[in-house]
């Protein structure tokens, strides 16, 4: 039904899943470094949370990603199903994806303002995807 025309969109979807897993692994790595392997492997009943800067930043960056990820997936499927004659849906998807990659080191480094600007760029990407749905 969608065939070969959907391939660039499905590639972007697959890469976005890799980025999601990267966020989870990064957050887990910093938390485990701080709290230890026993904490990571255990049931975490004591609800201890990592207190270090990098673990906290990785956790917040992951949460921020997860807040926009469902909208990205919905928009990506929307432009895939309805068609993207203008190409803006795919362009917007790539803008969102690249901005989300750039966002990670900026957040970990604690860089203000520019990090927020990069987040805004990712929102512009989703806006382009939204506009593509109406063309």
Rosetta blueprint (number, residue, H / E / L):
1 X L
2 X L
3 X H
4 X H
5 X H
6 X H
7 X H
8 X H
9 X H
10 X H
11 X H
12 X H
13 X H
14 X H
15 X H
16 X H
17 X H
18 X H
19 X H
20 X H
21 X H
22 X H
23 X H
24 X H
25 X H
26 X H
27 X H
28 X H
29 X H
30 X H
31 X H
32 X H
33 X H
34 X H
35 X H
36 X L
37 X H
38 X H
39 X H
40 X H
41 X H
42 X L
43 X L
44 X L
45 X L
46 X L
47 X L
48 X L
49 X L
50 X L
51 X L
52 X L
53 X H
54 X H
55 X H
56 X H
57 X H
58 X H
59 X H
60 X H
61 X H
62 X H
63 X H
64 X H
65 X H
66 X H
67 X H
68 X H
69 X H
70 X H
71 X H
72 X H
73 X H
74 X H
75 X H
76 X H
77 X H
78 X H
79 X H
80 X H
81 X H
82 X H
83 X L
84 X L
85 X L
86 X L
87 X L
88 X H
89 X H
90 X H
91 X H
92 X H
93 X H
94 X H
95 X H
96 X H
97 X H
98 X H
99 X H
100 X H
101 X H
102 X H
103 X H
104 X H
105 X H
106 X H
107 X H
108 X H
109 X L
110 X L
111 X L
112 X L
113 X L
114 X H
115 X H
116 X H
117 X H
118 X H
119 X H
120 X H
121 X H
122 X H
123 X H
124 X H
125 X H
126 X H
127 X H
128 X H
129 X H
130 X H
131 X H
132 X H
133 X H
134 X L
135 X L
